[in-house]
Amino acid sequence: MKTSATLFRACLAAGISQLATAGFAQSTATKAPAAAPYKIVNTAQFPGTGGLDYVTADSVGRRLYVPRGPQVLVFDLDTLKQLGAVTATARGAAVDPVSHHGFCSSNPVVMWDTQTLATLKSIPVQGRPDGILFEPLTERVYVFSHSAPNVTVIDGKDGSIVGTIDLVGTPEQAQSDGVGHLYVDLEGEDNVAVVDVKTMQVTAHYDLGVKGAGPGGLGLDAKNRILFAFCHTPATCIILNADSGKILATLPIGTGTDGGGFNPNTMEAFSSQGDGTLTIIKENSPTSFEVEQNVTTKSRAKTCTLDTKNNQIVLITTEPMPATTAASATPPAAPAAPAVTAAPATPATGAPGGPAQPGGPAARGGQRGGRGGGGGPALLDILVVGR
């Protein structure tokens, strides 16, 4: 009996060991491989003149908009080939994918047909247009200004002005949750304003406290109600609950943020910085976040946009042209195919190449001063970061 019992225990132990080994092997075989690191997967350069500000990807229409000097340059989002240009001295662009209308933050605001690039309307506005955003629930375009009125709201269908909003602050980047709320980071006031897009009223301000100052970029996980405020001082991402404003976590980012976002397909927030880095933050859960990677880009590539179809981030910057090229450099002319009608665009104060805006962020330490380089001859660099 003793010998039989001993033999039974030995066989049982061997069986358990084999099962454990098989289970481990199966677990290892089925475990998803780690995602490949981000890197620059495509680039393009174009000679020209004029400074840069925002860059906008139309993921549906597959176009990329880059305001530079007296034009909004238009590129194929997949090939980076230039398709044409819209005449306007602007800082940013936004697209209504339903009406196929484009708008740029200029004064007047220029509205165009995104399929033909033909100018449809010029819309005089107050303030000093800077950032711009399309809000999908109301199908309206929000034009942000560093002076009152801080927001001019335009109907995306016909270009009519719906109203204005006083944010009581200096707006930088904004994000919509698609269900009635707009979030705007106020760089000079170190908080995030919450706007009810139906009533066009400010309903809250989320103070960033001592955690960070000068938010220059903003990301939003609309599903899990998480905001990512990318700040200058210190170089930090402050993560907040989008419904209460409660600060959940802080993480380090690169120096000189001026744009950011969130990709719901990969559950990653991102911030582009002037020090030549792109910080990727992984949202492991609504309460767990970590810096996943700091991608090396190019100096002053501090504004970005997301191509949601390809899960790629597009950044822009400028760099000096070779002397032989700079001597004969002229602004790139639009190809003959797209019909473009000139708009009576008057450069706004603080527009690229214009004087700094008094009392704006430039006066607070130059956080946005010289954004994208000067207005002289330079190469426009378009960088596409992906896996």
Residue pairs with C-beta under 8 A, 6 or more apart in sequence:
35 266
35 387
36 387
37 293
37 295
37 387
38 278
38 280
38 293
38 295
38 313
38 385
38 386
38 387
39 295
39 385
39 386
39 387
40 295
40 297
40 383
40 384
40 385
41 312
41 384
41 385
41 386
41 387
42 80
42 383
42 384
42 386
43 80
43 381
43 382
43 383
43 384
44 75
44 80
44 381
44 382
45 379
45 380
45 381
45 382
46 73
46 82
46 332
46 379
46 380
46 382
47 321
47 325
47 326
47 329
47 332
47 377
47 378
47 379
47 380
48 68
48 69
48 329
48 330
48 331
48 332
48 377
48 378
48 379
48 380
49 68
49 69
49 329
49 330
49 331
49 375
49 376
49 377
49 378
50 68
50 69
50 70
50 71
50 331
50 352
50 353
50 375
51 68
51 69
51 318
51 352
51 353
51 370
51 371
51 372
51 373
51 374
51 375
52 66
52 67
52 68
52 303
52 316
52 317
52 318
52 352
52 371
52 372
52 373
52 380
53 67
53 90
53 91
53 92
53 130
53 303
53 352
53 371
53 372
54 67
54 91
54 92
54 93
54 105
54 131
54 132
54 259
54 303
54 305
55 64
55 65
55 66
55 303
55 304
55 305
55 314
55 315
55 316
55 382
56 64
56 65
56 92
56 93
56 94
56 95
56 305
57 63
57 64
57 65
57 77
57 305
57 306
57 307
57 308
57 314
58 64
58 65
58 77
58 95
58 97
58 114
59 77
59 306
59 307
59 308
59 309
60 95
60 97
61 95
61 97
61 100
61 114
61 115
62 76
62 77
62 78
62 309
63 74
63 75
63 76
63 77
63 83
63 95
63 114
64 74
64 75
64 76
64 77
64 80
64 305
64 314
64 382
65 72
65 73
65 74
65 75
65 93
65 95
65 102
65 104
66 72
66 73
66 75
66 316
66 380
66 382
67 73
67 88
67 89
67 90
67 91
67 92
67 93
67 104
67 352
68 331
68 352
68 380
69 89
69 331
69 352
69 353
69 375
70 87
70 88
70 89
70 331
70 345
71 85
71 86
71 87
71 88
71 331
71 334
72 85
72 86
72 88
72 90
72 93
72 102
72 104
72 110
73 82
73 85
73 332
73 380
74 82
74 83
74 84
74 85
74 86
74 117
74 338
75 81
75 82
75 83
75 382
76 82
76 83
77 307
77 314
80 382
80 384
82 332
82 334
82 335
83 117
83 335
83 338
84 117
84 334
84 335
84 337
84 338
84 340
85 117
85 332
85 334
85 340
86 102
86 104
86 110
86 112
86 117
86 119
86 340
86 343
87 110
87 119
87 340
87 341
87 342
87 343
87 345
88 104
88 106
88 110
88 343
88 345
89 106
89 345
89 346
89 347
89 348
89 351
89 352
90 104
90 105
90 106
90 110
90 129
90 345
90 351
91 104
91 105
91 106
91 129
91 130
91 131
91 132
91 351
91 352
92 104
92 105
92 130
92 131
92 132
93 102
93 103
93 104
93 105
93 132
94 102
94 103
94 104
94 105
94 132
94 133
94 134
94 141
95 101
95 102
95 103
95 114
95 134
96 102
96 103
96 134
96 139
96 141
96 156
96 157
97 134
98 139
98 156
98 157
99 139
99 156
99 157
100 113
100 114
100 115
101 111
101 112
101 113
101 114
101 120
101 156
101 157
101 159
102 111
102 112
102 113
102 114
103 109
103 110
103 111
103 112
103 132
103 134
103 141
103 143
103 154
103 156
103 159
104 110
104 132
105 129
105 130
105 131
105 132
105 143
105 144
106 129
106 345
106 348
106 351
107 124
107 125
107 128
107 129
107 345
107 346
107 347
107 348
107 351
108 122
108 123
108 124
108 125
108 343
108 344
108 345
108 346
109 122
109 123
109 124
109 125
109 129
109 143
109 152
109 154
110 119
110 121
110 122
110 123
110 343
110 345
111 119
111 120
111 121
111 122
111 123
111 154
111 159
112 118
112 119
112 120
113 120
116 338
116 339
117 334
117 338
117 339
117 340
118 338
118 339
118 340
118 341
119 340
119 341
119 342
119 343
120 159
121 159
122 343
122 344
122 345
123 154
123 159
123 161
125 143
125 145
125 152
125 161
126 145
126 148
126 149
126 152
126 164
127 145
127 146
127 147
127 148
127 149
127 150
127 152
128 145
128 146
128 147
128 348
128 349
128 350
128 351
128 357
129 143
129 144
129 145
129 152
129 348
130 144
130 145
130 146
130 171
130 172
130 350
131 143
131 144
131 171
131 172
131 173
131 174
132 141
132 142
132 143
132 144
133 141
133 142
133 144
133 174
133 175
133 176
133 182
134 140
134 141
134 142
134 156
135 141
135 142
135 176
135 182
135 197
136 176
136 178
137 176
137 178
137 179
137 180
137 197
138 197
138 198
139 155
139 156
139 157
140 153
140 154
140 155
140 156
140 162
140 197
141 153
141 154
141 155
141 156
142 151
142 152
142 153
142 154
142 174
142 182
143 151
143 152
143 153
143 154
144 150
144 151
144 171
144 172
144 174
144 184
145 151
145 152
145 171
146 170
146 171
146 350
146 357
146 359
146 360
146 361
147 357
147 359
147 360
148 166
149 164
149 165
149 166
150 164
150 165
150 166
150 167
150 168
150 169
150 170
150 171
151 164
151 165
151 166
151 167
151 171
151 184
151 195
152 161
152 164
153 161
153 162
153 163
153 164
153 165
153 200
154 160
154 161
154 162
155 161
155 162
162 200
163 200
165 195
165 200
165 201
165 202
166 202
167 184
167 186
167 193
167 195
167 202
168 186
168 189
168 193
168 202
168 205
169 186
169 187
169 188
169 189
169 191
169 193
169 205
170 186
170 187
170 188
170 189
170 360
170 361
171 184
171 185
171 186
171 187
171 193
172 184
172 185
172 186
172 187
172 215
172 216
172 217
172 218
172 361
173 184
173 185
173 216
173 217
173 218
173 259
173 260
174 182
174 183
174 184
174 185
174 218
175 182
175 183
175 218
175 219
175 220
175 227
175 261
175 262
176 182
176 183
176 197
176 220
177 183
177 220
177 222
177 225
177 242
178 222
179 222
180 196
180 197
180 198
181 194
181 195
181 196
181 197
181 242
182 194
182 195
182 197
183 192
183 193
183 194
183 195
183 218
183 220
183 227
183 242
184 192
184 193
184 195
184 218
185 191
185 192
185 193
185 215
185 216
185 217
185 218
185 229
186 192
186 193
186 205
186 215
187 214
187 215
187 216
187 232
187 361
187 364
187 367
187 368
188 214
188 359
188 360
188 361
188 364
189 205
190 207
190 208
190 209
190 212
190 213
190 214
190 215
190 231
191 205
191 206
191 207
191 208
191 215
192 205
192 206
192 208
192 215
192 218
192 227
192 229
192 240
192 245
193 202
193 204
193 205
193 206
194 202
194 203
194 204
194 205
194 206
195 201
195 202
195 203
196 202
196 203
204 245
206 227
206 240
206 245
207 245
208 215
208 229
208 231
208 238
208 247
209 247
211 231
211 236
211 238
211 247
211 250
212 229
212 231
212 232
212 233
212 234
212 236
212 238
212 250
213 231
213 232
213 233
214 231
214 232
214 233
214 361
214 364
214 365
214 367
215 229
215 230
215 231
215 232
215 238
216 230
216 231
216 232
216 257
216 258
216 259
216 367
216 368
217 229
217 230
217 257
217 258
217 259
217 260
217 261
217 271
217 272
218 227
218 228
218 229
218 230
218 260
218 261
219 227
219 228
219 230
219 260
219 261
219 262
219 269
219 270
219 271
220 226
220 227
220 228
220 242
220 262
221 227
221 228
221 242
221 262
221 264
221 267
221 269
221 283
221 286
222 242
222 264
223 264
224 283
224 286
225 241
225 242
225 243
225 286
226 239
226 240
226 241
226 242
226 248
226 262
226 283
226 286
227 239
227 240
227 241
227 242
228 237
228 238
228 239
228 260
228 262
228 269
228 271
228 281
229 237
229 238
229 239
229 240
230 236
230 237
230 253
230 257
230 260
230 271
231 237
231 238
231 257
232 256
232 257
232 367
234 252
235 252
235 253
235 254
235 255
235 256
235 257
235 273
236 250
236 251
236 252
236 253
237 250
237 251
237 252
237 253
237 269
237 271
237 279
237 281
238 247
238 250
239 247
239 248
239 249
239 250
239 251
239 289
240 246
240 247
240 248
241 248
248 287
248 289
249 289
251 281
251 289
251 290
251 291
252 279
252 291
253 271
253 273
253 279
253 281
253 291
254 271
254 273
254 275
254 276
254 277
254 278
254 279
254 294
255 273
255 274
255 275
255 277
256 273
256 274
256 275
256 302
256 367
257 271
257 272
257 273
257 274
257 302
258 272
258 273
258 274
258 302
258 303
258 367
258 368
258 371
259 271
259 272
259 302
259 303
259 304
259 305
260 269
260 270
260 271
260 272
260 304
261 269
261 270
261 304
261 305
261 306
261 313
262 268
262 269
262 270
263 269
263 270
263 306
263 308
263 311
265 308
265 311
266 311
267 282
267 283
267 284
268 280
268 281
268 282
268 283
268 292
269 280
269 281
269 283
270 278
270 279
270 280
270 281
270 304
270 306
270 313
271 278
271 279
271 281
272 278
272 297
272 301
272 302
272 303
272 304
272 313
272 315
273 279
273 302
274 299
274 300
274 301
274 302
275 299
276 296
276 297
276 298
276 299
276 300
276 301
277 294
277 295
277 296
277 297
278 294
278 295
278 297
278 301
278 304
278 313
278 315
278 385
279 291
279 293
279 294
279 295
280 291
280 292
280 293
280 294
280 295
281 289
281 290
281 291
281 292
282 289
282 290
282 291
282 292
283 289
284 290
295 385
297 315
297 317
297 383
297 385
298 315
298 317
298 319
298 381
298 383
299 317
299 319
300 317
300 318
300 372
300 373
301 315
301 316
301 317
301 381
301 383
302 315
302 317
302 371
302 372
303 315
303 316
303 371
303 372
304 313
304 314
304 315
304 316
305 313
305 314
306 312
306 313
306 314
307 313
307 314
307 384
310 386
311 386
311 387
312 384
312 385
312 386
313 384
313 385
313 386
314 382
314 383
314 384
314 385
315 382
315 383
315 385
316 372
316 380
316 381
316 382
316 383
317 372
317 373
317 381
317 383
318 372
318 373
318 378
318 379
318 380
318 381
319 373
319 378
319 379
319 381
320 326
320 378
320 379
321 329
321 377
321 378
321 379
325 377
326 377
326 378
329 377
334 340
347 353
347 354
348 354
349 355
349 357
350 356
350 357
350 360
352 371
352 372
352 375
353 374
353 375
356 362
356 363
356 369
357 363
360 368
361 367
361 368
362 368
362 369
